[in-house]
């Protein structure tokens, strides 16, 4: 049988997951139609952006997690969304948040190992508008996306 796991993982990361309506209905003892209606209502008003899987990242060769704090140059700081948007385009970057305080952006980066992270970091820091960075390695993730691991 053909191994399509990498294709599935990519799609799940992009939001190709759906809620398990029957399971939700059993859990909260409500009819499936009511669950479906309320989910659609939440989606329509933009409260639910997407559905995605919560992974065991070691199992998909993304077990090395680093938080990278980024300081922008003064010029780039005038357009932080532009710089953050460019950083977000890297496939290894899981999340990008703009910050108030000493640093301007925090990235959550996932790679297979530190060698791969080094190459990603070099690519990130080569971007125009980056003044400096500080990296913090995650030793173990205990909770992700509101799910205890």
Secondary structure, DSSP 8 states (H G I E B T S, - for coil): ----HHHHHHHHHTTB----HHHHHHHHT--HHHHHHHHHHHHHTTS---B-----GGGGT--EEEEEEEEE-HHHHTTHHHHHHHHHTSTTEEEEEE-SSS-SEEEEEEESSHHHHHHHHHHHHTSTTEEEEEEEE-S---EETTEE-
